Amino acid sequence: MQNIITTPPPSNFEIDSFRIKIPLDKCKILSHDLNQLFETYNTYTGERIESKVNNKINVGTEYMKLWIQILSINTKLESIEKNAKSIILDIDKVKSVNVAPVQYVVVTIHSKLLKSNYLDRITWSNIESVYNMLMSYKAIYCDYHTFLNSDILDIDFCRNVQIPNWSECKSYIIEHLKPTKDLGFGINEFNQKDNIGLQFGTREKSSYTKPYIKIYHKYIELTTKSKLFSERYLNDATDIPNDLFRVEYTLKDKKHYQKYGLYKQVKGKQKVVANSLSDMLSLSNDKKEYIASHMFSFQFNSGIYKSKSQPRKKFIYSSARNQMYEQYGISTPKHLFIYMLLQSIKEYGDASYNLSLIIEELESIGFNKRTLQRSKKEVFSMFSKLSAQDQNVILDKENEYNKTYLFIQQSIFNLGINDLHLLGIKAISE
């Protein structure tokens, strides 16, 4: 197994799963159950009750199932319906068009086919192993070239990342969400025995503006829901970091591909939304990183890295005035300001955020803003009058805050929740 976290840090976005449609005329059906006619008879009368073609089977074990289905897709009719939106068609002409559906074998492929290399995900370096594993089930046969050049219906990309500070990271994410009452936006937190994490949208109803994204605890999932697989192929997860998380997102269909400029170029200048497995394997990580960031942007305000500290308790000046004068010699607005700043840092950390809040608070009760700004220069003088114990608490709290905040920022960035301008990448679509 590769270094699943740090090659490079964090890992690239790679393919976790996809549905591929292989033209039936380029496939050989080997299974005795798939695409066979099954008939039900009344054993008493001999009357035939039902005839049904079995067009869907699953193969493999309980912990490594693979769905194989035969679908009829009327591509010519789809094209006619699309044109009908912009022009009036001659109905007789439409009727004369041959709209016989094309049949495809649709297979759901997932990275568990890689067995012990499961966490590497599906890449060019191991796609042949995936193909060989699919062929080993002897349900269908197609050649390797056909497999690589067949189109993808939908696809999940994912990244592995260690998040030792999940609780703080989760709170930070939730705090920075765009406020919304729209269905399809917002976040769903799950906290069950067999997994914890956050989910945006749903796979079934996902779209360009309402994408499906999931962040979940991969180690917990491997040791609960996927325990049988983990025991057999991953050494019971003993070599996997117990703070391993995964973030994944879905590109749902050809409309979704089109929005992100994922075209296959054909003759001339025409562009068709048709993405083969080969195309998807060849996507640059920069492009996949951009897609992740863009999907997250629908849920977050710009400036995800701006701090939002917990709210301060308001300072009651009148009740503490005598004590402050006797203990610290505080008798002027600037000294009061400095004292309040130090006490806020002592309790909350984040000097910069508390500084702006305190200026706003004192301005609202009539203090001069210019005086308050000048007072910042005398913080050290006031700090030196505090007890050694209070000084240590303030310094420790500020250091603790800065360290935690930077750690959260790194985790957020590793998940792919990035301000778009930081990537320096323009969307190929819009």
C-alpha positions in Angstrom: 0.0 0.0 0.0 1.2 3.5 -0.8 1.5 6.2 1.7 -2.2 7.0 1.6 -1.9 10.4 3.4 1.2 12.1 2.2 1.8 11.4 -1.5 1.6 14.4 -1.8 0.3 15.9 1.5 -2.7 15.6 1.5 -3.4 12.8 -1.0 -4.7 13.7 -4.4 -8.3 13.3 -5.3 -8.7 9.9 -7.0 -11.6 7.7 -8.1 -13.5 5.9 -5.4 -16.4 4.5 -7.6 -18.2 4.9 -10.9 -20.9 3.4 -13.1 -19.7 2.5 -16.5 -21.9 1.8 -19.6 -20.4 -0.7 -22.0 -22.1 -1.2 -25.4 -23.8 -4.6 -25.3 -22.6 -5.4 -28.8 -19.1 -5.1 -27.5 -19.8 -7.4 -24.6 -20.3 -11.1 -24.1 -22.8 -12.2 -21.4 -21.3 -15.2 -19.5 -23.7 -15.3 -16.6 -26.6 -17.8 -16.8 -28.8 -15.4 -14.8 -28.2 -12.1 -16.6 -30.4 -11.2 -19.6 -32.3 -14.4 -19.4 -36.1 -14.9 -19.7 -37.7 -16.2 -16.6 -41.3 -17.5 -16.7 -43.6 -18.2 -13.8 -46.3 -21.0 -14.2 -49.2 -22.2 -12.1 -48.2 -25.7 -11.2 -51.8 -26.8 -10.9 -53.2 -25.4 -14.2 -50.0 -25.1 -16.1 -51.0 -21.5 -16.9 -48.2 -19.0 -17.5 -48.5 -16.2 -15.0 -45.5 -14.0 -15.8 -42.6 -13.6 -18.2 -39.7 -11.4 -17.2 -36.2 -10.8 -18.5 -33.7 -10.6 -15.6 -31.7 -7.6 -16.4 -29.8 -7.0 -13.1 -27.6 -9.2 -11.0 -25.0 -8.7 -8.3 -21.9 -10.8 -8.0 -19.2 -11.1 -5.4 -19.3 -11.5 -1.6 -21.5 -9.7 0.9 -18.7 -7.2 1.7 -17.6 -6.7 -2.0 -20.8 -6.7 -4.1 -20.8 -5.7 -7.7 -24.0 -4.7 -9.6 -24.3 -5.5 -13.3 -27.3 -4.4 -15.3 -28.5 -4.3 -18.9 -30.1 -1.0 -19.8 -31.7 0.3 -23.0 -30.8 3.9 -23.6 -32.5 5.7 -26.4 -29.8 8.2 -27.4 -31.4 9.3 -30.7 -34.7 10.1 -28.9 -32.8 12.1 -26.3 -31.3 14.2 -29.0 -34.7 14.8 -30.7 -36.2 15.9 -27.4 -33.3 18.3 -26.8 -33.8 19.9 -30.2 -37.5 20.2 -29.7 -36.9 22.8 -27.0 -35.5 25.2 -29.5 -37.3 24.4 -32.8 -40.7 23.1 -33.9 -40.2 19.7 -35.4 -42.3 18.1 -38.2 -44.1 15.3 -36.2 -44.2 13.0 -39.3 -40.4 13.5 -39.6 -39.9 12.6 -36.0 -42.0 9.4 -36.4 -39.8 8.4 -39.3 -36.6 8.6 -37.3 -35.3 5.3 -36.2 -35.3 5.6 -32.4 -34.5 2.0 -31.5 -32.8 2.0 -28.1 -29.2 1.1 -27.8 -28.4 -1.6 -25.1 -25.6 -1.2 -22.6 -24.1 -3.3 -19.8 -23.9 -1.0 -16.9 -21.5 -2.0 -14.1 -21.0 -0.3 -10.7 -17.3 -0.3 -10.1 -15.8 0.5 -6.7 -12.3 0.6 -5.2 -12.8 -2.4 -3.0 -12.0 -4.4 -6.1 -8.4 -3.4 -5.3 -8.5 -5.5 -2.1 -5.4 -4.8 -0.1 -4.7 -1.6 -2.1 -8.2 -0.3 -1.5 -7.1 3.0 0.1 -5.0 3.8 -2.9 -8.2 4.3 -4.8 -8.6 3.8 -8.6 -5.8 5.4 -10.8 -4.0 4.7 -14.0 -1.5 2.6 -12.1 -4.1 0.1 -10.9 -7.0 0.3 -13.4 -5.9 -2.9 -15.1 -6.2 -4.8 -11.8 -9.7 -3.4 -11.5 -10.5 -4.7 -15.0 -9.0 -8.1 -14.3 -11.0 -8.4 -11.1 -14.2 -7.6 -12.9 -13.5 -10.2 -15.6 -12.7 -12.8 -12.8 -16.4 -12.9 -11.9 -17.2 -14.4 -15.3 -20.5 -12.5 -15.5 -19.5 -10.5 -18.7 -16.5 -10.2 -21.0 -15.2 -7.2 -22.9 -11.7 -6.4 -24.0 -9.5 -4.0 -22.0 -9.6 -1.3 -24.7 -13.4 -1.3 -24.7 -13.5 -1.1 -20.9 -11.2 2.0 -20.9 -13.1 3.7 -23.7 -16.7 3.2 -22.4 -18.5 6.1 -21.0 -19.0 6.9 -17.3 -22.6 7.6 -16.0 -21.6 9.0 -12.6 -18.4 9.0 -10.6 -17.2 9.7 -7.1 -13.8 11.3 -6.4 -12.3 11.1 -2.9 -9.3 12.1 -0.8 -7.8 10.6 2.4 -6.7 13.0 5.1 -5.8 12.7 8.7 -7.8 15.0 11.0 -6.7 14.7 14.7 -8.8 17.8 15.6 -12.1 16.7 14.2 -14.3 18.2 16.9 -12.8 21.7 16.4 -12.7 21.3 12.7 -16.4 20.3 12.5 -17.4 23.2 14.7 -15.4 25.6 12.5 -17.1 24.2 9.3 -20.6 24.6 10.7 -19.8 28.1 12.0 -18.9 29.3 8.5 -21.8 27.9 6.6 -24.0 30.3 4.6 -27.3 30.8 6.4 -30.0 29.2 4.3 -33.6 27.9 4.4 -33.4 26.4 0.9 -33.8 22.6 0.5 -30.7 20.9 -0.7 -28.4 23.4 1.0 -27.0 23.3 4.5 -25.4 20.4 6.3 -26.4 17.1 7.9 -24.2 15.9 10.8 -24.2 12.2 11.5 -22.8 10.8 14.7 -23.5 7.1 14.9 -21.6 4.1 16.2 -20.5 3.0 12.8 -19.5 6.5 11.5 -19.3 10.2 12.2 -19.0 13.1 9.8 -20.8 15.7 7.8 -22.9 15.5 4.6 -23.9 18.2 2.1 -26.9 17.4 -0.1 -28.0 13.9 -1.2 -26.6 11.6 -3.9 -30.1 11.1 -5.5 -30.9 14.8 -5.8 -27.5 16.2 -6.4 -26.9 18.8 -9.1 -24.4 21.5 -10.1 -25.7 24.0 -7.6 -26.7 21.5 -5.0 -23.7 19.1 -5.0 -23.4 15.9 -2.9 -20.3 16.0 -0.7 -19.5 13.8 2.3 -16.8 14.0 5.0 -16.6 10.9 7.1 -14.4 9.0 9.5 -12.8 6.3 7.3 -11.1 4.4 10.2 -14.4 4.0 12.1 -16.2 2.9 8.9 -13.5 0.3 8.2 -13.7 -1.1 11.8 -17.5 -1.3 11.8 -19.6 -1.3 8.6 -16.7 -2.7 6.5 -15.2 -4.8 9.2 -15.3 -8.1 7.2 -13.5 -6.5 4.3 -11.0 -4.8 6.6 -10.2 -8.1 8.4 -9.7 -9.9 5.2 -7.7 -7.4 3.1 -6.5 -4.6 5.4 -5.0 -6.5 8.3 -8.0 -5.6 10.4 -7.1 -1.9 9.9 -4.1 -2.2 12.3 -1.8 -0.2 10.0 -4.4 2.5 9.3 -4.3 5.8 11.3 -7.2 6.0 13.7 -7.8 9.6 12.7 -8.1 8.9 9.0 -11.0 10.7 7.3 -12.2 10.8 3.8 -13.9 13.6 1.8 -15.7 12.6 -1.4 -17.9 14.3 -4.0 -20.0 13.1 -6.9 -20.2 14.2 -10.5 -23.7 12.9 -11.3 -24.3 13.0 -15.0 -23.4 14.5 -18.4 -24.9 17.8 -17.5 -22.7 17.9 -14.4 -19.6 17.1 -16.6 -20.6 19.8 -19.0 -20.7 22.5 -16.3 -17.1 21.8 -15.4 -15.9 21.7 -19.0 -15.3 18.0 -19.1 -15.7 17.5 -22.8 -14.4 14.9 -25.2 -13.2 16.5 -28.4 -14.4 14.9 -31.6 -13.9 15.8 -35.3 -13.9 19.5 -36.1 -14.9 21.9 -33.4 -17.8 20.0 -32.1 -17.8 19.1 -28.4 -19.8 16.2 -27.0 -20.6 15.4 -23.4 -19.2 11.9 -23.4 -16.7 11.0 -20.8 -14.9 7.7 -21.0 -13.2 6.0 -18.1 -9.9 6.9 -19.8 -10.9 10.6 -19.7 -11.7 10.5 -16.0 -8.5 8.7 -15.1 -6.6 11.4 -17.0 -8.1 14.4 -15.2 -5.4 16.6 -13.5 -5.5 16.9 -9.7 -5.7 20.7 -10.2 -8.9 20.2 -12.0 -10.3 17.8 -9.4 -9.2 20.1 -6.7 -11.0 23.0 -8.4 -14.2 21.0 -8.6 -14.1 20.1 -4.9 -13.5 23.7 -4.0 -16.2 25.0 -6.3 -18.7 22.5 -4.9 -17.9 23.6 -1.4 -18.3 27.3 -2.4 -22.1 26.8 -2.7 -22.2 26.1 1.0 -19.7 28.6 2.5 -19.3 32.4 2.6 -16.2 33.6 0.9 -13.4 34.0 3.4 -13.6 30.6 5.0 -10.3 31.3 6.8 -11.5 34.4 8.6 -11.7 33.8 12.3 -15.1 33.8 14.1 -14.2 33.5 17.8 -16.8 32.7 20.5 -18.8 35.8 21.6 -17.4 37.8 24.5 -19.3 38.5 27.7 -20.0 42.2 28.0 -17.9 44.0 30.6 -19.9 45.8 33.3 -17.8 48.9 33.9 -19.7 50.4 36.8 -19.6 47.4 39.1 -15.9 46.8 38.6 -14.6 50.4 38.5 -13.5 50.7 42.2 -11.8 47.3 42.2 -9.9 48.1 39.0 -8.7 51.5 40.4 -7.5 50.0 43.7 -5.7 47.0 42.1 -4.4 48.4 38.8 -4.7 52.2 39.0 -7.2 52.2 36.2 -8.8 55.6 35.9 -8.8 56.5 32.2 -10.6 55.2 29.1 -7.4 53.9 27.5 -6.4 52.0 30.6 -9.9 50.5 30.9 -9.6 49.5 27.2 -6.3 47.7 27.8 -7.5 46.0 30.9 -10.5 44.7 29.0 -8.4 43.5 26.1 -6.1 41.5 28.4 -8.9 40.0 30.3 -10.6 38.9 27.0 -7.4 37.3 25.8 -7.1 35.6 29.2 -10.5 34.0 28.8 -10.8 33.5 25.0 -7.5 33.9 23.2 -7.6 35.5 19.8 -6.3 39.0 20.6 -7.1 40.5 17.1 -10.8 39.5 17.2 -11.3 40.6 20.8 -9.6 43.9 20.0 -12.1 44.9 17.4 -15.0 43.8 19.5 -13.9 45.8 22.5 -13.4 49.0 20.4 -16.9 48.5 19.1 -18.3 48.0 22.6 -16.6 51.0 24.1 -17.5 53.2 21.2 -21.2 52.3 21.7 -21.1 53.8 25.2 -19.3 57.1 24.2 -15.6 56.4 24.3 -13.5 58.3 21.7 -12.3 56.0 18.9 -9.0 57.8 18.4 -8.2 57.5 22.1 -8.9 53.8 22.0 -6.7 53.3 19.0 -3.8 55.1 20.7 -4.3 52.9 23.8 -3.2 49.8 21.9 0.4 51.0 22.2 0.2 50.8 26.0 -0.9 47.2 26.2 2.5 46.0 27.3 2.7 48.5 30.1 -0.6 47.4 31.5 0.4 43.7 30.9 3.5 44.2 33.1 1.3 45.3 36.0 -0.6 42.1 36.1 0.4 39.2 38.4 2.9 36.7 37.0 0.1 34.1 37.1 -2.3 36.2 35.0 0.5 37.0 32.6 1.2 33.3 32.1 -2.5 32.5 31.6 -2.8 35.2 29.0 0.3 34.1 27.1 -0.7 30.5 27.2 -4.2 31.2 26.1 -3.1 33.2 23.1 -0.5 30.7 22.1 -3.1 27.9 22.5 -5.6 29.8 20.4 -3.1 30.5 17.6 -1.9 27.0 17.5 -5.4 25.5 17.4 -6.6 28.0 14.8 -3.7 27.3 12.5 -4.2 23.5 12.9 -7.9 23.9 12.0 -7.0 26.0 8.9 -4.6 23.2 7.8 -7.3 20.5 8.2 -9.9 22.7 6.4 -7.5 23.2 3.5 -6.6 19.5 3.3 -10.3 18.7 3.0 -10.6 20.8 -0.1 -12.6 23.6 1.5 -10.6 26.4 -0.1 -11.2 30.0 -1.1 -11.4 29.7 -4.9 -9.0 32.5 -5.5 -6.3 30.7 -3.6 -6.1 28.0 -6.2 -5.3 30.3 -9.1 -7.5 28.2 -11.4 -10.2 29.5 -13.6 -13.3 27.4 -14.3 -13.2 25.9 -17.8 -17.0 25.9 -17.8 -18.9 29.1 -17.2 
